[in-house]
Amino acid sequence: MVTRILKRFMFVVLFALAVPFCAVANAEDKQPEYQLAAGDAIRILVFQNADLTLETRVTENGTITFPLIGVVKIGGLTIGAAEQLIAKALRDGNYIQQPQVNIVLLQNRGNQVSVLGQVNRPGRFPLETVNIRVSEMLATAGGISATGADVAIVTGARNGKPFRREIDVAGMFLNNVPREDIVLSGGDVIYVHRMPVFYIYGEVQRPGSYRVERGMTVRQAISQGGGTTVRGTERRLRLHRRDAGGNMETLTPNLDDPVRADDVVYVSESIF
């Protein structure tokens, strides 16, 4: 009997914890409705009133001119709200008793996203449709260039508050994390920084700067530099790295230690 009561109690507790978690997850998945903006091309239809069909573009002031009712400000409204506004104006003007208005978004030119940094075609691109994601916009910009990092930084505003997210683009696909491929909003900026590099010099075949690959170790860094020369040794390595305060420190790394961005690896000459 006691065991049964305890099981029932645990079920209630777990259910109570799961409900708010699911609510949060659903809230995160829910995307804001698209808001009409200057430059958007739309088609307006009024049921059983073909003569009122209109294809137009939202002006810089966020307005359109509609038959019978004149200038209507729909910029900043969702499509549903704009439909209700036009229907109300037709009804209040005694033009149609029960108007049924439908708005179709033909071209989304009002909301644009800027893609900057290490991409093949940086610039400003329109959100042609609703629910454009980061991966799609990067593809529109020609993809990340050969000198670009795997991380894209997205900045903008959500619900009137500043928004910033660092997205591991490669990890999103390698680790199967589709939730990281967030939906963009008008005014967002995507920035791709240069690829992280390390530097290697001393007794290596090809000293210079190289890309820091995922999970790269000191051993792999030496291999990237072509390996040691006949005079070099892997036993007397030095690694120069900036600490959190920006000061340069000199370390004696192991071959399996990870390499970080801007590390400088020095391969010494063998004393024998």
Backbone as CSV, one residue per row, in Angstrom:
resi,resn,N_x,N_y,N_z,CA_x,CA_y,CA_z,C_x,C_y,C_z
1,MET,0.833,-1.210,0.000,0.000,0.000,0.000,0.865,1.257,0.000
2,VAL,1.909,1.242,0.860,2.806,2.396,0.923,3.531,2.580,-0.394
3,THR,3.946,1.449,-0.985,4.654,1.511,-2.263,3.777,2.126,-3.345
4,ARG,2.495,1.746,-3.355,1.568,2.275,-4.349,1.388,3.782,-4.166
5,ILE,1.297,4.239,-2.931,1.128,5.675,-2.663,2.360,6.442,-3.115
6,LEU,3.549,5.871,-2.837,4.787,6.537,-3.244,4.887,6.634,-4.764
7,LYS,4.516,5.572,-5.469,4.552,5.599,-6.930,3.616,6.666,-7.478
8,ARG,2.412,6.739,-6.871,1.444,7.743,-7.332,1.967,9.146,-7.056
9,PHE,2.608,9.324,-5.913,3.168,10.637,-5.566,4.267,11.037,-6.557
10,MET,5.150,10.099,-6.895,6.227,10.386,-7.839,5.669,10.717,-9.210
11,PHE,4.606,10.034,-9.630,3.997,10.321,-10.926,3.449,11.738,-10.961
12,VAL,2.789,12.149,-9.874,2.218,13.500,-9.813,3.316,14.551,-9.886
13,VAL,4.432,14.293,-9.140,5.539,15.249,-9.138,6.161,15.363,-10.523
14,LEU,6.416,14.226,-11.176,7.022,14.243,-12.497,6.108,14.911,-13.515
15,PHE,4.807,14.662,-13.413,3.859,15.298,-14.328,3.849,16.808,-14.140
16,ALA,3.899,17.231,-12.867,3.895,18.669,-12.572,5.141,19.342,-13.116
17,LEU,6.278,18.632,-13.076,7.513,19.192,-13.616,7.504,19.194,-15.127
18,ALA,6.882,18.194,-15.741,6.890,18.085,-17.196,6.006,19.116,-17.856
19,VAL,4.884,19.472,-17.227,3.951,20.419,-17.840,4.580,21.763,-18.115
20,PRO,5.227,22.421,-17.119,5.850,23.701,-17.430,6.979,23.576,-18.426
21,PHE,7.721,22.442,-18.411,8.795,22.262,-19.391,8.232,22.231,-20.800
22,CYS,7.150,21.493,-20.984,6.525,21.432,-22.308,6.006,22.792,-22.727
23,ALA,5.457,23.527,-21.746,4.930,24.853,-22.067,6.039,25.768,-22.539
24,VAL,7.213,25.684,-21.867,8.347,26.507,-22.279,8.818,26.117,-23.664
25,ALA,8.895,24.798,-23.924,9.351,24.332,-25.232,8.427,24.815,-26.331
26,ASN,7.087,24.731,-26.075,6.136,25.190,-27.080,6.246,26.686,-27.295
27,ALA,6.506,27.425,-26.196,6.638,28.877,-26.319,7.849,29.242,-27.154
28,GLU,8.948,28.448,-27.012,10.139,28.731,-27.795,9.913,28.424,-29.267
29,ASP,9.135,27.346,-29.552,8.896,26.968,-30.935,7.967,27.940,-31.638
30,LYS,7.111,28.611,-30.891,6.135,29.501,-31.498,6.822,30.745,-32.035
31,GLN,6.633,31.003,-33.309,7.266,32.152,-33.941,6.268,33.306,-34.044
32,PRO,6.751,34.550,-33.937,5.856,35.691,-34.049,5.265,35.784,-35.449
33,GLU,4.026,36.282,-35.527,3.391,36.457,-36.821,4.095,37.532,-37.627
34,TYR,4.086,37.342,-38.941,4.744,38.306,-39.814,3.993,39.634,-39.785
35,GLN,4.747,40.713,-39.740,4.171,42.056,-39.751,4.494,42.733,-41.073
36,LEU,3.485,43.297,-41.706,3.667,43.981,-42.978,4.561,45.195,-42.798
37,ALA,5.392,45.465,-43.819,6.334,46.578,-43.729,6.485,47.237,-45.091
38,ALA,7.125,48.399,-45.097,7.320,49.165,-46.328,8.028,48.320,-47.380
39,GLY,7.499,48.351,-48.602,8.090,47.603,-49.704,7.415,46.285,-49.978
40,ASP,6.607,45.780,-49.044,5.923,44.511,-49.260,4.907,44.634,-50.399
41,ALA,4.891,43.636,-51.273,3.886,43.569,-52.331,2.770,42.633,-51.880
42,ILE,1.539,43.080,-51.966,0.399,42.298,-51.484,-0.734,42.301,-52.506
43,ARG,-1.601,41.294,-52.382,-2.838,41.250,-53.163,-3.993,41.225,-52.174
44,ILE,-4.965,42.125,-52.364,-6.132,42.210,-51.474,-7.359,41.778,-52.256
45,LEU,-8.083,40.830,-51.686,-9.309,40.341,-52.311,-10.470,40.488,-51.339
46,VAL,-11.621,40.887,-51.855,-12.845,40.987,-51.064,-13.850,40.007,-51.663
47,PHE,-14.307,39.071,-50.845,-15.191,38.009,-51.328,-16.434,38.574,-52.016
48,GLN,-16.675,38.047,-53.235,-17.825,38.428,-54.070,-17.786,39.896,-54.488
49,ASN,-16.603,40.492,-54.469,-16.433,41.871,-54.952,-15.122,41.943,-55.749
50,ALA,-15.156,41.338,-56.930,-13.945,41.243,-57.750,-13.410,42.610,-58.148
51,ASP,-14.296,43.597,-58.240,-13.843,44.933,-58.640,-12.972,45.597,-57.571
52,LEU,-12.970,45.046,-56.362,-12.144,45.606,-55.288,-10.793,44.884,-55.142
53,THR,-10.542,43.894,-56.009,-9.256,43.209,-55.970,-8.139,44.197,-56.306
54,LEU,-7.097,44.196,-55.493,-6.022,45.181,-55.663,-4.669,44.543,-55.396
55,GLU,-3.737,44.783,-56.303,-2.336,44.432,-56.069,-1.571,45.735,-55.886
56,THR,-0.877,45.847,-54.775,-0.198,47.096,-54.456,1.034,46.813,-53.604
57,ARG,1.776,47.889,-53.342,2.967,47.774,-52.510,2.841,48.746,-51.346
58,VAL,3.234,48.323,-50.172,3.159,49.167,-48.993,4.186,50.290,-49.133
59,THR,3.746,51.523,-48.920,4.631,52.668,-49.084,5.610,52.782,-47.919
60,GLU,6.547,53.733,-48.045,7.521,53.959,-46.982,6.851,54.385,-45.684
61,ASN,5.665,54.979,-45.793,4.911,55.388,-44.602,4.066,54.266,-44.026
62,GLY,4.122,53.087,-44.673,3.354,51.949,-44.179,1.899,51.980,-44.600
63,THR,1.586,52.743,-45.647,0.183,52.887,-46.071,-0.049,52.276,-47.445
64,ILE,-1.331,52.050,-47.746,-1.779,51.700,-49.090,-3.013,52.545,-49.380
65,THR,-3.370,52.628,-50.636,-4.608,53.314,-51.028,-5.561,52.269,-51.583
66,PHE,-6.708,52.110,-50.904,-7.658,51.072,-51.276,-8.937,51.722,-51.816
67,PRO,-9.557,51.120,-52.841,-10.792,51.678,-53.395,-11.863,51.905,-52.325
68,LEU,-12.575,52.980,-52.466,-13.698,53.391,-51.616,-13.243,53.989,-50.280
69,ILE,-12.246,53.399,-49.638,-11.903,53.872,-48.296,-10.647,54.740,-48.265
70,GLY,-9.906,54.779,-49.366,-8.754,55.668,-49.439,-7.511,55.110,-48.760
71,VAL,-6.764,55.994,-48.089,-5.475,55.628,-47.496,-5.703,54.835,-46.209
72,VAL,-5.000,53.686,-46.118,-5.085,52.829,-44.939,-3.663,52.518,-44.480
73,LYS,-3.410,52.703,-43.197,-2.078,52.398,-42.662,-2.062,50.969,-42.144
74,ILE,-1.298,50.107,-42.833,-1.226,48.703,-42.435,0.198,48.289,-42.047
75,GLY,1.157,49.184,-42.202,2.532,48.869,-41.821,2.630,48.566,-40.337
76,GLY,3.302,47.496,-40.003,3.438,47.091,-38.610,2.329,46.164,-38.140
77,LEU,1.314,45.939,-38.964,0.207,45.045,-38.597,0.468,43.650,-39.143
78,THR,-0.061,42.652,-38.451,-0.041,41.311,-39.019,-1.039,41.263,-40.159
79,ILE,-0.939,40.234,-40.986,-1.846,40.127,-42.128,-3.285,40.028,-41.641
80,GLY,-3.513,39.261,-40.589,-4.874,39.141,-40.055,-5.410,40.466,-39.562
81,ALA,-4.574,41.247,-38.866,-5.018,42.548,-38.355,-5.302,43.511,-39.496
82,ALA,-4.490,43.460,-40.559,-4.712,44.333,-41.719,-6.028,43.974,-42.420
83,GLU,-6.312,42.672,-42.502,-7.578,42.236,-43.102,-8.761,42.785,-42.310
84,GLN,-8.680,42.702,-40.989,-9.766,43.198,-40.138,-9.912,44.714,-40.254
85,LEU,-8.803,45.422,-40.380,-8.855,46.885,-40.487,-9.562,47.322,-41.767
86,ILE,-9.222,46.683,-42.882,-9.856,47.031,-44.162,-11.333,46.643,-44.135
87,ALA,-11.638,45.477,-43.587,-13.033,45.041,-43.505,-13.856,46.014,-42.658
88,LYS,-13.287,46.483,-41.560,-13.986,47.432,-40.686,-14.253,48.752,-41.414
89,ALA,-13.256,49.203,-42.188,-13.435,50.457,-42.924,-14.526,50.320,-43.980
90,LEU,-14.588,49.175,-44.645,-15.641,48.952,-45.643,-17.016,48.860,-44.985
91,ARG,-17.042,48.248,-43.803,-18.311,48.111,-43.089,-18.765,49.447,-42.507
92,ASP,-17.841,50.194,-41.900,-18.195,51.478,-41.293,-18.613,52.508,-42.342
93,GLY,-18.072,52.366,-43.557,-18.452,53.302,-44.620,-19.720,52.892,-45.334
94,ASN,-20.366,51.814,-44.858,-21.611,51.299,-45.444,-21.440,50.902,-46.914
95,TYR,-20.212,50.449,-47.262,-19.980,49.992,-48.630,-20.361,48.524,-48.777
96,ILE,-20.009,47.709,-47.793,-20.330,46.289,-47.781,-20.749,45.927,-46.367
97,GLN,-21.851,45.202,-46.244,-22.380,44.912,-44.911,-21.500,43.933,-44.143
98,GLN,-21.093,42.834,-44.766,-20.264,41.830,-44.091,-19.063,41.482,-44.993
99,PRO,-18.116,42.377,-45.089,-16.975,42.133,-45.987,-16.053,41.036,-45.462
100,GLN,-15.612,40.201,-46.378,-14.625,39.170,-46.063,-13.362,39.486,-46.872
101,VAL,-12.375,39.988,-46.163,-11.149,40.465,-46.811,-10.031,39.442,-46.637
102,ASN,-9.311,39.213,-47.717,-8.177,38.285,-47.691,-6.956,38.985,-48.292
103,ILE,-5.829,38.946,-47.571,-4.587,39.553,-48.053,-3.565,38.453,-48.290
104,VAL,-2.955,38.489,-49.471,-1.920,37.523,-49.842,-0.595,38.272,-49.977
105,LEU,0.414,37.799,-49.277,1.738,38.414,-49.374,2.433,37.886,-50.622
106,LEU,2.639,38.756,-51.597,3.256,38.364,-52.854,4.785,38.413,-52.784
107,GLN,5.289,39.449,-52.161,6.733,39.618,-52.083,7.084,40.377,-50.817
108,ASN,8.008,39.806,-50.086,8.416,40.402,-48.819,9.673,41.236,-49.040
109,ARG,9.492,42.540,-49.232,10.623,43.438,-49.439,10.834,44.360,-48.246
110,GLY,9.872,44.415,-47.364,9.962,45.352,-46.253,10.920,44.922,-45.163
111,ASN,11.092,43.612,-45.003,11.950,43.103,-43.938,13.207,42.514,-44.545
112,GLN,14.337,43.075,-44.181,15.604,42.620,-44.729,16.546,42.203,-43.613
113,VAL,17.471,41.340,-43.972,18.500,40.862,-43.051,19.866,41.188,-43.646
114,SER,20.756,41.717,-42.833,22.114,42.016,-43.275,23.022,40.843,-42.933
115,VAL,23.809,40.415,-43.909,24.773,39.336,-43.701,26.166,39.922,-43.921
116,LEU,26.976,39.916,-42.884,28.276,40.576,-42.914,29.394,39.600,-42.585
117,GLY,30.610,40.030,-42.868,31.777,39.234,-42.482,32.197,38.261,-43.557
118,GLN,32.650,37.096,-43.124,33.276,36.131,-44.014,32.241,35.235,-44.706
119,VAL,31.470,35.864,-45.594,30.564,35.122,-46.474,30.907,35.511,-47.909
120,ASN,30.470,34.714,-48.857,30.863,34.947,-50.248,30.167,36.143,-50.895
121,ARG,28.944,36.463,-50.441,28.238,37.626,-50.993,27.595,38.424,-49.858
122,PRO,28.381,39.179,-49.108,27.780,39.969,-48.024,26.838,41.028,-48.581
123,GLY,25.843,41.386,-47.792,24.897,42.412,-48.229,23.600,42.317,-47.457
124,ARG,22.597,43.033,-47.960,21.256,43.016,-47.364,20.343,42.191,-48.248
125,PHE,19.597,41.288,-47.619,18.741,40.378,-48.366,17.326,40.407,-47.788
126,PRO,16.322,40.429,-48.655,14.936,40.460,-48.156,14.502,39.099,-47.639
127,LEU,13.623,39.118,-46.646,12.972,37.894,-46.186,11.821,37.629,-47.152
128,GLU,12.111,36.890,-48.198,11.127,36.697,-49.269,9.872,36.000,-48.773
129,THR,10.019,35.135,-47.795,8.863,34.452,-47.221,8.983,34.479,-45.705
130,VAL,7.956,34.010,-45.053,7.961,33.930,-43.601,8.781,32.706,-43.171
131,ASN,9.346,32.765,-41.971,10.085,31.640,-41.382,11.359,31.280,-42.139
132,ILE,12.099,32.297,-42.573,13.425,32.070,-43.152,14.406,31.840,-42.002
133,ARG,15.212,30.792,-42.110,16.137,30.434,-41.044,17.570,30.847,-41.374
134,VAL,18.427,30.772,-40.356,19.809,31.223,-40.501,20.507,30.493,-41.638
135,SER,20.370,29.176,-41.713,21.051,28.394,-42.753,20.611,28.835,-44.145
136,GLU,19.326,29.149,-44.304,18.824,29.578,-45.604,19.383,30.946,-45.991
137,MET,19.480,31.850,-45.013,19.995,33.177,-45.314,21.487,33.131,-45.619
138,LEU,22.233,32.266,-44.903,23.646,32.106,-45.221,23.818,31.549,-46.635
139,ALA,22.949,30.642,-47.032,23.005,30.106,-48.394,22.710,31.202,-49.412
140,THR,21.752,32.083,-49.091,21.437,33.198,-49.981,22.646,34.113,-50.157
141,ALA,23.443,34.237,-49.095,24.647,35.071,-49.142,25.847,34.323,-49.716
142,GLY,25.619,33.183,-50.316,26.694,32.446,-50.959,27.431,31.492,-50.050
143,GLY,26.972,31.364,-48.812,27.623,30.465,-47.864,28.820,31.104,-47.192
144,ILE,29.302,30.452,-46.145,30.483,30.940,-45.430,31.708,30.726,-46.314
145,SER,32.549,31.737,-46.416,33.732,31.658,-47.267,34.789,30.742,-46.652
146,ALA,35.843,30.475,-47.429,36.915,29.596,-46.962,37.657,30.174,-45.777
147,THR,37.553,31.484,-45.580,38.245,32.130,-44.456,37.313,32.373,-43.274
148,GLY,36.086,31.855,-43.356,35.107,32.110,-42.309,35.100,31.062,-41.215
149,ALA,34.636,31.471,-40.045,34.513,30.558,-38.906,33.244,29.732,-39.028
150,ASP,33.122,28.727,-38.162,31.928,27.883,-38.152,30.781,28.526,-37.380
151,VAL,31.065,29.611,-36.680,30.064,30.243,-35.816,29.517,31.513,-36.465
152,ALA,28.196,31.639,-36.482,27.526,32.844,-36.960,26.877,33.544,-35.771
153,ILE,27.049,34.846,-35.692,26.461,35.643,-34.608,25.258,36.387,-35.164
154,VAL,24.105,36.162,-34.553,22.861,36.813,-34.986,22.462,37.847,-33.940
155,THR,22.274,39.083,-34.370,21.814,40.146,-33.478,20.562,40.781,-34.064
156,GLY,19.749,41.335,-33.200,18.517,41.980,-33.643,17.668,42.332,-32.439
157,ALA,16.368,42.208,-32.592,15.436,42.494,-31.501,14.314,41.461,-31.520
158,ARG,13.883,41.058,-30.337,12.746,40.165,-30.177,11.862,40.724,-29.074
159,ASN,10.606,40.944,-29.399,9.644,41.495,-28.434,10.128,42.816,-27.843
160,GLY,10.778,43.612,-28.683,11.231,44.927,-28.245,12.495,44.930,-27.420
161,LYS,13.137,43.775,-27.261,14.352,43.679,-26.458,15.524,43.250,-27.336
162,PRO,16.747,43.725,-27.019,17.920,43.322,-27.801,18.093,41.806,-27.782
163,PHE,18.521,41.288,-28.907,18.659,39.839,-29.072,20.036,39.527,-29.643
164,ARG,20.704,38.513,-29.100,22.004,38.073,-29.611,22.133,36.572,-29.413
165,ARG,22.562,35.884,-30.458,22.732,34.434,-30.370,23.940,34.012,-31.193
166,GLU,24.826,33.212,-30.592,25.938,32.622,-31.320,25.526,31.221,-31.746
167,ILE,25.611,30.961,-33.033,25.138,29.691,-33.581,26.301,28.930,-34.199
168,ASP,26.525,27.733,-33.711,27.548,26.855,-34.261,26.954,26.192,-35.504
169,VAL,27.245,26.779,-36.658,26.603,26.327,-37.896,26.998,24.887,-38.224
170,ALA,28.276,24.580,-38.154,28.714,23.213,-38.457,28.164,22.226,-37.430
171,GLY,28.238,22.584,-36.139,27.746,21.700,-35.097,26.252,21.452,-35.193
172,MET,25.527,22.430,-35.752,24.084,22.299,-35.905,23.742,21.077,-36.761
173,PHE,24.586,20.814,-37.765,24.349,19.670,-38.640,25.108,18.432,-38.163
174,LEU,26.347,18.615,-37.716,27.139,17.464,-37.263,26.527,16.806,-36.040
175,ASN,25.998,17.625,-35.131,25.435,17.108,-33.881,23.915,17.004,-33.908
176,ASN,23.317,17.289,-35.072,21.864,17.173,-35.251,21.109,18.010,-34.218
177,VAL,21.355,19.321,-34.264,20.674,20.251,-33.354,19.883,21.253,-34.196
178,PRO,18.762,20.832,-34.790,18.007,21.721,-35.684,17.437,22.945,-34.986
179,ARG,17.247,22.887,-33.668,16.680,24.039,-32.960,17.598,25.249,-33.010
180,GLU,18.885,25.030,-33.256,19.821,26.148,-33.359,19.608,26.954,-34.637
181,ASP,18.936,26.358,-35.616,18.682,27.040,-36.890,17.460,27.942,-36.717
182,ILE,17.661,29.071,-36.052,16.537,29.913,-35.618,15.920,30.673,-36.788
183,VAL,14.675,31.074,-36.597,13.957,31.886,-37.576,14.402,33.340,-37.440
184,LEU,14.633,33.983,-38.576,15.095,35.368,-38.588,13.929,36.344,-38.623
185,SER,14.199,37.549,-38.156,13.223,38.636,-38.210,13.821,39.802,-38.973
186,GLY,12.957,40.660,-39.499,13.418,41.832,-40.215,14.319,42.692,-39.347
187,GLY,15.431,43.148,-39.922,16.376,43.959,-39.175,17.489,43.179,-38.522
188,ASP,17.417,41.848,-38.571,18.485,41.028,-37.991,19.788,41.226,-38.757
189,VAL,20.887,41.026,-38.055,22.217,41.068,-38.661,22.927,39.752,-38.355
190,ILE,23.442,39.107,-39.399,24.240,37.890,-39.239,25.695,38.254,-39.514
191,TYR,26.560,37.945,-38.566,27.983,38.242,-38.738,28.786,36.960,-38.594
192,VAL,29.669,36.728,-39.571,30.560,35.566,-39.539,31.987,36.091,-39.425
193,HIS,32.646,35.772,-38.323,34.011,36.237,-38.077,34.991,35.389,-38.891
194,ARG,36.215,35.874,-38.972,37.245,35.100,-39.674,37.484,33.791,-38.933
195,MET,37.980,32.816,-39.669,38.239,31.502,-39.063,39.311,31.631,-37.982
196,PRO,39.214,30.824,-36.924,40.257,30.838,-35.889,41.533,30.207,-36.445
197,VAL,42.677,30.812,-36.154,43.947,30.289,-36.655,44.939,30.130,-35.507
198,PHE,45.904,29.273,-35.720,47.033,29.168,-34.808,48.303,29.394,-35.622
199,TYR,49.378,29.651,-34.947,50.651,29.932,-35.610,51.688,28.921,-35.133
200,ILE,52.514,28.470,-36.043,53.555,27.516,-35.681,54.857,27.932,-36.361
201,TYR,55.945,27.888,-35.597,57.239,28.261,-36.163,58.326,27.463,-35.456
202,GLY,59.534,27.691,-35.883,60.644,26.914,-35.347,61.027,25.802,-36.301
203,GLU,61.370,24.647,-35.746,61.853,23.522,-36.540,60.689,22.682,-37.087
204,VAL,59.903,23.300,-37.978,58.843,22.583,-38.693,59.044,22.814,-40.189
205,GLN,58.500,21.915,-40.973,58.695,21.984,-42.413,58.017,23.201,-43.045
206,ARG,56.808,23.527,-42.557,56.048,24.633,-43.160,55.545,25.573,-42.061
207,PRO,56.387,26.426,-41.530,55.919,27.372,-40.512,54.910,28.342,-41.115
208,GLY,53.993,28.828,-40.277,52.992,29.784,-40.758,51.741,29.723,-39.907
209,SER,50.639,30.216,-40.463,49.347,30.219,-39.757,48.414,29.223,-40.432
210,TYR,47.624,28.523,-39.614,46.718,27.494,-40.109,45.392,27.563,-39.341
211,ARG,44.363,27.034,-39.959,43.041,27.006,-39.338,43.021,26.059,-38.141
212,VAL,42.364,26.485,-37.076,42.149,25.612,-35.923,40.934,24.738,-36.217
213,GLU,41.168,23.463,-36.433,40.081,22.533,-36.702,39.445,22.091,-35.388
214,ARG,38.270,21.516,-35.492,37.558,21.061,-34.301,38.354,19.970,-33.585
215,GLY,38.559,20.157,-32.292,39.242,19.164,-31.493,40.721,19.021,-31.810
216,MET,41.299,20.013,-32.469,42.706,19.910,-32.865,43.614,19.861,-31.645
217,THR,44.620,18.999,-31.717,45.615,18.873,-30.657,46.946,19.453,-31.131
218,VAL,47.874,19.590,-30.192,49.211,20.087,-30.534,49.878,19.147,-31.532
219,ARG,49.683,17.865,-31.355,50.254,16.879,-32.278,49.765,17.130,-33.706
220,GLN,48.441,17.372,-33.836,47.873,17.631,-35.164,48.349,18.971,-35.717
221,ALA,48.562,19.935,-34.824,49.067,21.236,-35.273,50.456,21.099,-35.888
222,ILE,51.320,20.279,-35.253,52.655,20.051,-35.796,52.554,19.346,-37.152
223,SER,51.631,18.396,-37.237,51.424,17.699,-38.509,50.959,18.674,-39.591
224,GLN,50.111,19.627,-39.206,49.646,20.624,-40.164,50.809,21.442,-40.705
225,GLY,51.797,21.654,-39.871,52.988,22.384,-40.300,53.997,21.517,-41.030
226,GLY,53.588,20.312,-41.404,54.459,19.432,-42.172,55.349,18.551,-41.323
227,GLY,55.181,18.598,-39.998,56.024,17.808,-39.113,57.332,18.518,-38.809
228,THR,58.105,17.927,-37.923,59.373,18.550,-37.531,60.426,18.344,-38.614
229,THR,61.405,19.233,-38.611,62.562,19.051,-39.485,63.473,17.994,-38.873
230,VAL,64.555,17.684,-39.573,65.487,16.681,-39.048,66.153,17.174,-37.770
231,ARG,66.135,18.478,-37.561,66.754,19.035,-36.355,65.736,19.279,-35.246
232,GLY,64.463,19.151,-35.557,63.429,19.462,-34.586,63.106,18.313,-33.656
233,THR,62.435,18.625,-32.555,62.008,17.612,-31.605,60.650,17.987,-31.023
234,GLU,59.867,16.977,-30.752,58.543,17.196,-30.153,58.623,17.205,-28.633
235,ARG,59.793,17.050,-28.081,59.932,16.951,-26.627,60.127,18.315,-25.959
236,ARG,60.492,19.310,-26.711,60.757,20.620,-26.115,59.899,21.680,-26.800
237,LEU,58.611,21.520,-26.628,57.656,22.438,-27.251,57.346,23.602,-26.322
238,ARG,57.021,24.725,-26.906,56.532,25.873,-26.141,55.257,26.380,-26.816
239,LEU,54.322,26.767,-25.995,53.060,27.291,-26.511,52.804,28.656,-25.880
240,HIS,52.610,29.656,-26.709,52.337,31.014,-26.239,50.840,31.277,-26.399
241,ARG,50.187,31.664,-25.310,48.727,31.835,-25.312,48.354,32.995,-24.395
242,ARG,47.360,33.754,-24.834,46.868,34.865,-24.000,45.871,34.332,-22.975
243,ASP,46.029,34.807,-21.734,45.109,34.384,-20.693,43.858,35.253,-20.719
244,ALA,42.966,35.046,-19.749,41.699,35.783,-19.717,41.908,37.293,-19.609
245,GLY,43.020,37.698,-19.029,43.298,39.124,-18.893,44.000,39.725,-20.082
246,GLY,44.273,38.922,-21.112,44.940,39.421,-22.300,46.454,39.371,-22.228
247,ASN,47.005,38.816,-21.158,48.454,38.716,-21.003,48.971,37.436,-21.646
248,MET,50.134,37.541,-22.285,50.714,36.379,-22.940,51.431,35.510,-21.906
249,GLU,51.129,34.218,-21.936,51.794,33.275,-21.057,52.446,32.174,-21.887
250,THR,53.523,31.633,-21.369,54.260,30.584,-22.065,54.045,29.266,-21.340
251,LEU,53.583,28.257,-22.084,53.250,26.958,-21.513,54.129,25.882,-22.131
252,THR,54.210,24.765,-21.442,54.881,23.583,-21.977,53.802,22.538,-22.238
253,PRO,53.316,22.457,-23.459,52.144,21.607,-23.723,52.516,20.146,-23.931
254,ASN,51.530,19.290,-23.701,51.630,17.898,-24.116,51.117,17.788,-25.549
255,LEU,51.506,16.746,-26.218,51.116,16.592,-27.623,49.610,16.466,-27.801
256,ASP,48.912,15.975,-26.788,47.469,15.783,-26.904,46.665,16.936,-26.300
257,ASP,47.318,18.016,-25.913,46.602,19.192,-25.415,45.882,19.887,-26.569
258,PRO,44.717,20.487,-26.299,43.983,21.161,-27.371,44.640,22.471,-27.793
259,VAL,44.445,22.810,-29.058,44.923,24.076,-29.602,43.759,25.048,-29.666
260,ARG,44.006,26.295,-29.270,42.978,27.328,-29.296,43.315,28.392,-30.337
261,ALA,42.334,29.208,-30.623,42.536,30.295,-31.582,43.649,31.219,-31.106
262,ASP,44.507,31.606,-32.042,45.620,32.542,-31.814,46.756,31.959,-30.990
263,ASP,46.750,30.660,-30.742,47.894,30.028,-30.088,49.124,30.116,-30.995
264,VAL,50.287,30.208,-30.373,51.563,30.200,-31.110,52.378,29.023,-30.581
265,VAL,52.664,28.079,-31.468,53.399,26.871,-31.110,54.830,26.999,-31.625
266,TYR,55.776,26.772,-30.744,57.192,26.827,-31.137,57.814,25.441,-30.954
267,VAL,58.425,24.941,-32.025,59.090,23.638,-32.003,60.591,23.888,-31.914
268,SER,61.182,23.409,-30.845,62.603,23.669,-30.593,63.504,22.730,-31.388
269,GLU,64.771,23.087,-31.429,65.782,22.251,-32.068,66.280,21.217,-31.063
270,SER,66.481,20.027,-31.541,66.989,18.965,-30.682,68.422,19.264,-30.255
271,ILE,68.741,18.959,-28.999,70.085,19.243,-28.505,71.041,18.087,-28.797
272,PHE,70.498,16.984,-29.350,71.357,15.850,-29.694,71.418,15.705,-31.205
